[in-house]
């Protein structure tokens, strides 16, 4: 049996071990230290955001963004339905009501449905997901949210390095979040960052993330806080990873180009589109099949020790959100039924990618 090919395995750049050794030598293991500051600066410089707070996860970043936006019990919050649970669960943390927005042909949230839902529901905020590393129509959506006074929170967990009209995703709304989970384009092993131009709000996020401790000698608490800060060890990994992010984006796009070149002759396959004016990071190579069951490919790859995955199951179809309001729904349901993600790790060799291509071809051509 061949060595396992993972969907998107961590890929170290070379300096991470040296930076971790520096952390150990200084004995600043946790909770904070110089590398947290360096990591925040690296993300801030790369994204162009006014400020950045390093946190324990992207989900924690969304939670703090909602809290800082004044979302509370009974408030309505719009959210992309075609996404991961981490985008939406923080709405429940605040005892707010999620209302889901379907995708359009770009696979990301439909701006027309966003405006319809805002007019009818009067939400306080919208958590917009940039799916699979591809920018949504965020400029249009940001204008709609601004017109109606709705706080836009960009879930750019999957799209670090993606741009629309040259502007990085995560920087169009009041807040943006990035994830550095183990399978993302770069990783800290587990972590996230909250970005925004309101430096006072980001400073408040840092306070809330450290149990909302007041600046006195003893432990004094005037408001509810959380244990959400990133450790100095993980931040050291992040500093090393940020150094290789442009190369990782280049490699992810190259992997997609190889898949498209080798499989484009199969009329059965449609690729996730890249909207005009955008440049995605192609975190995962994703596709839909016109007639075949994607589970056939997933099972054929798994039989050869290769990991692949269905597309996200829409949130409005999840048992947890049974009965929740949804605007549209059929587009994301169809994508879920017909789509899959192919292995896209940047450490994957050309020979390993050839194996994946061969199995996909054999499976789709077998009748």
N, C-alpha and C positions, 0 to 999 in steps of 0.2 A: 504494500500500500504506500502510495506517495505521501510525503509530508503534507499536513493539512494546509490548505489555502484559506485564510480568513477573509471575511468581508472587507474589513478595513482595519488592519492590525496597527498598533503603535509602531512608529518608525523614528528612532532616535537620530539626532543630527551629528553628534560627536562631542559637543561641549557639555552636555548635561551632566555627565559623571564628574567632570572637573568642578562644575559649579556646586554639585551636591557635596563634594569633598570640602569646598570652601565653607559651606554651611556647617558641616560637622566640625571643621577646625575652629570655627567661631563659636560653636555650641548654641547657635540660634536656630534650634530645630522647629519650635513652635511657640506662640502662634504667629508671631510676626518677625520681621527682620529686613535686612537690606535688599534681599532678592524680591520680596513682595513689592517694594517700591520700584525696583528695576523692571519687574514684570509689568506693573501698571503703566510705567512710562513707555515700555515697548509697545503695548497694545494701544496706548493713547497716540503715540507717534505714528504707528502703522495706519490706524483708522482715521486719524484726524479729529477724533472726538476731543471735547474740551477737557474731560477728566475720565478716569477709569478706576473702579474698585474691584480688587481681586477677591473672589468669593469661593465658597465650597462647591458650587455647582451652578449651571445655567438656570436650573429651576429656582434656586435661591435668589438669583438675580431678578428673575421675573417676579417672584414674590415681593422683593423689596421695591421693584418698580411700581407694582400695584399699590403697595402700602404708601409710597411717596406720592402717588397720584391721588390719594384720598379715597381709594376704593374700600368700601366697608360692607357691612351686612345689608343685604337687600339690593345693593347696586347691581346694575346690569353691565356685563363686560362682553363685548364681541370677541370672537376668537376664530382663527382658521380651523376648519374641521379636519382638514387633511394634514395631520401633524402627529407628533409624539405626545404622550400624556403629560410630559414635563412642561409643555407649553400651557396647559390648561389647568392642571391640578392646583396651582397657586391661586386661581380664582376661587376655588373652594376653600382654600386656607383662609381667605378673607370673608368667607360666608356670603360671597356674591353669587350672582346667577350668570352662568355662561350661556351665550347665544351664539350659535355656530354659523359660519359663513362658508359656502361651498366654493369650489375652485372654478376657474374658467379654463380655456384651452391651454393656458400656460402651466396648468396644474396648481398655480398659486391662487390666492383669494381673488374673487371676482369683484372689481371695483364697483360695478353697478349694484351688486347685492350688498356691498358694504354701505353704500349711500342709502339704499332702500331700508336696510336694517336700522341705520342711525336715525332716519326720519321717523320710523315707527316705534323704535324701542327706547330712544333717548339714553344710550349707554354712557357710562362715565369714561370708558377706555376701550381700546381695541388692541388685542395681542395678535399681531400679524406675523406669521411664519414665512420665512424665505426657505422654500423647500429644497432639499437635496443639493444645496449649494447654489441655487439659482435665484436671482432677484425676482421678487414680485413687482407688480406695477406700483412701486412704493411712492414714486413722486406724485402720481394721481391720487393714491389713497391718502397720502399725507395732506394734500390740498383739501380733500373731502373732510378729513378729520379736523383740520384747522378751521374750516368754514363753519362746522357745527360745534366747535369747542370740545371735541373728544380727544383725550390723550392717546397718542399713538405710541405703543411699545413694540419695538421690532425684535422678534425672536430670530436672531441671526445665528443661532446655535450651530447650524449646518453650513453657514455661508460666509465664514470669515475669509476675507479676501475677494469676495464677489463685489461687483460694482454695477451701478446703473448710471449711464451718462458720466462715467468717471468718478462717481461718488460712492464710497463704500457703503454696503448695506450695514444697518445698525446705527446710521448717523442721520436718518431723515426724520425720525420721531423725537419725542421728548427724551425717551430712553431707548437704548439698544442693549441686547445681551449677546454674549458669545459663550460657547461651551468648549471645554477642554477635556471632555470625557475620553475614555480610552480609545474609542473608534473614530474620533473626529479627525479633521485634516492635520491638526497638530494636537498634542495632548499634554496635560500635566498629571495624567493618571486619574484625575477626577478634579474638576474645578470649573469655574465660570468667571466671567467679568461683566460688570454693569458699566455701561458708558453713557455719557450725556454731556451736554454743554453747560448745564446748570451745576457749577462747581459746589454750590452750597448744598444742593440736593444729593450729590454724590458723596460729599463729606458726611451728610446725615446718614446715608446708606452705610458708610463705614462704621459709624457709631452704632446703628441698629444691628449690624452684623457682629459686633463684639459685645453682645448682651445689653446694648444701650447704657453702658456704664458712664456715669458722669465724671468729669475731669477733676476728681478730688482724691485724696490719699486713700480713702476707704472705698468699699464697693457701695455706690449710691445709684439708685435706679428710679427715674421719674417716669419712664415709659417702657413698654414691652419691647424687648430686643430678642436676638437670636444668636446662635452659635454658627455663624455663616462665613467667617473669615478663612481665607486660604492660608495654609502653613507656608513657612519659609522654604521648606524642603521642596514642596510641589512647585512653588514659584521659581525655584532654581531650575527645575526641569523646564518650566515654561519659558524662561529667558533663553535657554538653549534652543528650544523649539521655535521661538519667534525668529531666531536668526536664520532658520531654514525655511520659513513659511513661503517665500516667493518660489523656491525650488519645488516645494510640495505642491503648490498650485499648478506649476508648469507640468509636473509629473502626472497629477490627476487628470489634467486636460489631455495630456498625451495618451493616457490609458483609455479615456473615452474615445479619442480619435482612432485608436487601433481597433477597438470594438466596432465602431461605426464603419470603418473601412472594410473589416473582415466580414461583417454581418449584414452590410447594407444590401447585398444581393438577395436577401430573404425578404420578400414582400410582406411577410407576416409581422415584421418588427416595425414599431414606431418608437422614436426616441423622445425623451423629455425635451421640449423645445427651450431655446434660449431667446428671450424676448428682445426685440430690437433695442439697441443702445446699451445692452447689458453684456457683462462678461462674468460667467459663473465660475466657481472654483471646481465644479464637477466632483464634489465630495464623494458621491457614489454615482456610478453609471447606472441609469435607470431606463426602463423601456416598458412598453405594453405590447401585447400580442393581439392580433386581430381576431383569431379564431381558436387558437390552441390554449389549453389550460397551463398557466405558468407553473403550476405545481409539478407538472411533468419534468420541467427543466430543473426545478429546485431539487426534486428527488434524484434525478440523474446526476446532478453535480454532487449531491451529498453521498451518493454511492461511490464516488471517486474521491471522497474526503475533501470536498470543496464546499465552503459555506456560501450560501446566497440567501435571499430573504424576499418575502412579498413586500409590496408597497405598504405604507401606513394604512391601517384600518381607520376610517373616519371616526372622529370622536362622537358624532351623533349616532353612530351605530354601536358604540360601546355600552355594555350593560350599566356601567356607572352613571351614564348620562341618559338613561332611558327616559323619554318624555321631555327632554330639553328641546327648546326651539332651535330650528335650523332654517336658514334661508338657502333655498336650493337643496342640494344633497345628491342628486343623481350623477353629477360629473365625478365627484370623488368616489362614490360607490362603484362606478364603472372602472375607474383607475385601479381601485383596490382589487377588483375581480380579475383584471387582465394584466396587472403589472408585476414586475420583480426588479430587484437590485442585484447586479453582478459584482463579483469581487473586484475591489478597486484600491487595494492597499498600495501605497507608494513604494514599498519594498518588494512588491511582486515582480518576479523576473519575467522577461519576454517569453521564456519557455512555459512558465506557469500560465501566463495569459493565453498562450496558444492552446494549452490544454482546455481551458475554459471555453474558448471559441470552438474547438473541435467538438466538445460534448454538446454545446448548444446547437451546432449545426446538425450533428447526428440525431439529436432528439427531435428537432423540428422537421427533419427530412424523413424520419422513420414513420411509416404509415402501417 
